[in-house]
């Protein structure tokens, strides 16, 4: 069993978690005894190759996957103790995602994509156009996703996530579909927004250069934590 140290104060934590998909000979152990805490204003990279377990770990924290063994906690409460409605509230209010692809609603404008996320979260600190201005897209509010570049679509996805006013922003390969220059600009934007807004940031990546940008680095291999460093 491989574990990492957790601080006393955590927003979310998983404790000795295992995730197994399937049964019998076809069973796949995606996570194997991982303990990890996400702290206030954390700046955490999960580094690993495809199949290492990093996306499963993100989904555990977001309540999208249930552990086969162990426990996942949100603000000190086990997620397993929450009913479906309460788990949905955690996902809507406390945790937001930015995926490898922008995953925007194709028939909604940039404004409508952000407004829809804010509505699901029960409101937002800023109006949708203000979030889009914050990510440099004030002139693109009425554009559909097909009318945006890859970098612009990913910035709309960031605005959409932040409109939920999350405590934790989970990013799964957020630059995976972007060229290197655009990817750097997207990562610079996420860094600047974290400094300004104070959310905790967790980035899953296979790219060591991306992981090196964050102050806390966790490496996964075959579902286990094999290394943790702080800069």
Secondary structure, DSSP 4 states (H G I P E B T S, - for coil): -------SS-SEEEEEEEEEES-GGG-EEEEEEEEEEE-TT-EEEEE--TTSSHHHHHHHHTTSS--SEEEEEETTEEGGGS-HHHHHHIIIIIEEEE-SS----TTSBHHHHHHHHHHHTT--SS-HHHHHHHTT-GGGTT-BGGGS-HHHHHHHHHHHHHTT--SEEEEESTTTTS-HHHHHHHHHHHHHHHHHH--EEEEEES-HHHHHTSSEEEEEETTEEEEEEE-
